Amino acid sequence: MDSLAPTTDMKADALARRYGADALPAAGPWNETIAVMLDHRSVRGYKPDPLPAGTLESMIAAAQSAATSSNMQWWSAIAITDPAKKKVLAEIAGNQKHIEQCPLFIAWVADMSRNQRISDATKTDFETMPWLETFMVACIDAALAAQNAVVAAQSIGLSTVYIGAMRNDPIKVAELLGLPPQSFVVFGLCVGYAADGKAQGEVKPRLPQSIVLHRERYDAAQEAARRVPYDAEMTKFSARHELQAATWTQRVLNRLGPIKSMNGRETIRASLKKLGFEIR
């Protein structure tokens, strides 16, 4: 994917789409892989067209090429194409219709059950299994794998969107997908060809690098001031797309203020216990 010979304008255009024209970081080394990643956008509308043969397997190969802690490979993926299952998953996710539309939905699983089966088979007590660190590693492994799969999908012209709302009801998701104890769907992923007009949607601006990038030590002294122009950029973006929360700051307030915004996810600790996790 390094065959692209980018011009200065191509770099600047890609960075401007991601950050806004007034917050451009330095344009360093560049290739097609970076261009694909900067062009990422979540797509919430899909054609029913089937994917090319072997697409899923190529995505999983990319996923399995991601880093994994100590090569423990604490994740699994469940590919779902059954319309009935996708309909139930869409309902769990607050009736997100793109889950039903996409030809492929992947549930990404933090899977500690595989290693628990090794423990059982060898009659070896895995003392590290119940600890929070191990569960965190499983979730991180799943996230790293999924993001590799997303980049692979985008590189061949497909669109995606992550579905965190699988955590709205982890028990129901586990029952529907036949998960064994000590496995948990961290998020889902819609994969497919974007419906007409969807892939051409704008790249959503991100916080300027001056807020998220620290050098040598954490420094938030200028954060509030640097957030002002970003909020202004997001206000313009929100107006163009008729979004309710005009600024990023307002979105944070809306999302993190009321407990109702968690949509049931405040019960995840209890759900994990029912799913066989003992987290210390």
C-alpha positions in Angstrom: 0.0 0.0 0.0 3.0 2.3 -0.3 2.7 2.9 -4.1 1.0 6.3 -3.7 3.2 9.2 -4.6 1.5 12.0 -2.6 1.8 15.7 -3.4 2.0 18.3 -0.7 -1.6 19.3 -1.5 -2.8 15.7 -1.0 -1.3 15.7 2.5 -2.6 19.1 3.4 -6.1 18.3 2.1 -6.2 15.0 4.2 -5.0 16.8 7.3 -7.4 19.7 6.8 -10.3 17.3 6.6 -9.3 15.6 9.8 -8.3 18.7 11.9 -9.7 21.8 10.1 -7.6 24.3 8.1 -6.6 26.2 11.2 -5.1 23.3 13.2 -2.9 21.5 10.7 0.0 19.5 12.2 3.2 19.1 10.4 2.9 16.9 7.2 5.5 14.2 7.7 6.2 11.0 5.8 3.2 9.8 3.8 1.9 6.8 2.0 -1.4 5.2 0.9 -1.8 3.4 4.3 -1.8 6.7 6.2 -4.1 8.3 3.6 -6.6 5.5 4.1 -6.5 5.9 7.8 -7.0 9.6 7.8 -9.9 9.2 5.5 -11.8 7.0 8.0 -15.4 7.9 8.7 -18.1 5.9 10.4 -20.8 4.9 7.9 -24.4 4.2 9.0 -26.1 3.1 5.8 -25.2 0.1 3.6 -26.1 -1.5 0.3 -27.2 -5.2 0.5 -24.5 -6.1 -2.0 -22.5 -9.2 -0.9 -18.8 -8.8 -0.1 -16.1 -10.3 -2.4 -15.3 -14.0 -1.6 -12.6 -14.2 1.1 -13.2 -10.7 2.5 -13.9 -12.0 6.0 -10.9 -14.2 6.0 -8.6 -11.4 4.8 -10.0 -9.1 7.6 -9.4 -11.8 10.2 -5.8 -12.4 8.9 -5.2 -8.6 9.3 -6.8 -8.8 12.8 -4.6 -11.7 13.8 -1.5 -9.7 12.7 -2.2 -7.0 15.3 -0.1 -7.0 18.5 -1.4 -9.3 21.2 -0.1 -9.3 24.8 2.4 -12.2 25.2 0.9 -13.8 22.2 -2.1 -14.9 24.4 -4.5 -13.9 21.7 -7.4 -13.2 24.1 -10.1 -12.5 21.5 -12.5 -14.2 19.1 -14.7 -12.9 16.4 -18.2 -14.0 15.4 -19.3 -13.3 11.9 -23.1 -12.8 11.6 -25.0 -12.7 8.4 -28.3 -14.2 9.5 -31.0 -11.4 9.1 -32.9 -12.7 12.2 -29.9 -12.4 14.4 -28.9 -9.0 13.0 -32.5 -7.8 13.7 -32.2 -8.7 17.4 -28.7 -7.2 17.7 -30.1 -4.0 16.1 -32.9 -3.9 18.7 -30.4 -4.3 21.5 -28.4 -1.4 20.0 -31.4 1.0 20.1 -32.7 0.1 16.7 -29.7 1.0 14.7 -30.9 -0.1 11.3 -27.4 -0.2 9.7 -26.8 -3.4 11.7 -29.7 -5.0 9.7 -28.5 -3.4 6.4 -24.9 -4.4 6.4 -24.1 -7.8 4.7 -21.6 -8.6 7.5 -21.7 -7.9 11.2 -18.8 -9.0 13.3 -19.0 -9.3 17.1 -15.6 -8.9 18.7 -15.2 -10.9 21.8 -12.9 -10.5 24.8 -12.4 -14.3 25.1 -11.0 -15.7 28.3 -12.9 -19.0 27.8 -10.2 -20.5 25.5 -7.5 -20.2 28.1 -9.9 -21.4 30.8 -10.4 -24.5 28.8 -6.7 -25.1 28.7 -6.6 -24.6 32.5 -9.4 -27.2 32.9 -7.9 -29.7 30.5 -4.4 -29.6 32.1 -5.8 -29.3 35.7 -3.7 -26.2 36.2 -5.0 -23.3 38.3 -4.5 -20.1 36.4 -4.1 -17.7 39.3 -3.9 -14.7 37.1 -7.3 -15.2 35.4 -9.6 -13.4 37.9 -7.7 -10.2 38.0 -8.8 -6.9 36.3 -5.5 -6.7 34.5 -6.2 -9.9 32.6 -9.7 -8.8 31.6 -8.3 -5.4 30.5 -5.7 -7.2 28.3 -8.5 -9.3 26.7 -10.5 -6.2 25.8 -7.3 -4.4 24.5 -6.4 -7.4 22.4 -9.9 -7.4 20.9 -9.7 -3.7 20.1 -6.3 -3.9 18.5 -7.4 -6.8 16.3 -10.6 -5.1 15.3 -8.9 -1.9 14.3 -6.5 -3.8 12.0 -9.5 -5.4 10.4 -11.1 -2.0 9.9 -8.1 -0.6 8.1 -8.0 -3.7 5.9 -11.6 -3.3 5.0 -11.2 0.4 4.2 -8.2 -0.4 2.0 -10.4 -2.5 -0.3 -13.2 0.0 -0.6 -15.5 -1.2 2.2 -17.0 1.0 4.9 -17.5 0.2 8.6 -18.9 1.5 11.9 -18.2 0.2 15.4 -21.3 -0.6 17.5 -20.5 -0.1 21.2 -24.2 -0.6 22.0 -23.6 -4.4 22.1 -22.8 -3.6 25.7 -26.3 -2.3 26.3 -27.3 -5.9 27.1 -24.3 -8.2 27.2 -26.3 -11.1 28.6 -28.8 -11.1 25.8 -26.0 -10.8 23.2 -24.1 -13.7 24.8 -27.3 -15.9 24.8 -28.0 -15.0 21.1 -24.5 -15.8 20.0 -24.0 -18.9 22.3 -21.0 -17.5 24.1 -19.4 -19.7 26.7 -18.6 -18.4 30.2 -15.8 -15.9 30.4 -16.4 -14.4 27.0 -17.9 -10.9 26.4 -18.8 -9.0 23.2 -16.8 -5.7 23.6 -18.4 -4.2 20.5 -19.7 -5.0 17.1 -18.7 -3.9 13.6 -20.8 -3.3 10.5 -19.0 -4.0 7.3 -20.2 -3.4 3.7 -20.5 -1.1 0.8 -21.8 2.3 1.8 -25.2 3.3 0.6 -25.3 6.0 -2.0 -24.1 9.3 -0.5 -23.0 7.8 2.8 -19.3 7.2 2.0 -19.0 10.8 0.7 -19.9 12.2 4.2 -17.4 14.5 5.8 -14.5 13.3 7.8 -15.3 14.4 11.4 -12.8 16.8 12.8 -10.7 15.6 15.8 -9.1 17.5 18.7 -6.0 19.3 17.6 -2.7 17.5 18.3 -1.8 20.3 20.7 -4.4 18.8 23.1 -3.8 15.1 22.7 0.0 15.0 22.1 2.3 15.7 25.1 6.0 15.7 25.0 8.1 14.3 27.9 5.3 15.0 30.5 1.6 15.6 30.6 0.7 19.3 30.2 -2.9 20.5 30.2 -2.2 24.1 30.9 -3.4 25.4 27.6 -6.1 22.8 27.0 -9.2 25.0 27.7 -7.9 27.7 25.4 -7.0 25.2 22.6 -10.5 23.6 22.9 -12.2 26.9 21.9 -11.3 26.8 18.2 -12.0 23.1 18.0 -15.5 23.7 19.5 -16.0 26.4 16.8 -14.9 23.9 14.1 -17.3 21.3 15.5 -20.1 23.9 15.6 -19.8 24.4 11.9 -19.6 20.6 11.3 -22.7 20.1 13.5 -24.7 22.8 11.6 -23.9 21.1 8.3 -25.1 17.8 9.5 -27.9 18.9 11.7 -26.5 17.4 14.9 -28.0 18.4 18.2 -24.8 18.9 20.2 -23.1 21.8 18.4 -19.7 21.8 20.2 -17.5 18.9 21.3 -17.6 20.3 24.8 -21.5 20.1 24.8 -21.3 16.6 23.5 -19.1 15.6 26.4 -21.6 17.2 28.8 -24.5 15.4 27.2 -22.7 12.0 27.1 -21.1 12.0 30.5 -23.5 14.0 32.6 -26.7 12.0 33.0 -26.6 8.3 33.9 -29.4 7.6 31.4 -26.9 8.2 28.6 -25.3 4.9 29.4 -28.3 3.1 28.1 -28.0 0.2 30.5 -24.2 -0.1 30.4 -24.0 1.0 34.1 -24.8 -2.6 34.9 -21.9 -4.1 33.1 -20.1 -5.2 36.3 -23.1 -7.3 37.3 -23.4 -8.6 33.8 -19.8 -9.7 33.7 -20.3 -11.7 36.9 -23.3 -13.5 35.3 -21.1 -14.2 32.3 -18.6 -16.1 34.5 -16.0 -13.4 35.1 -14.6 -13.1 38.5 -12.8 -9.7 38.4 -10.7 -8.7 41.4 
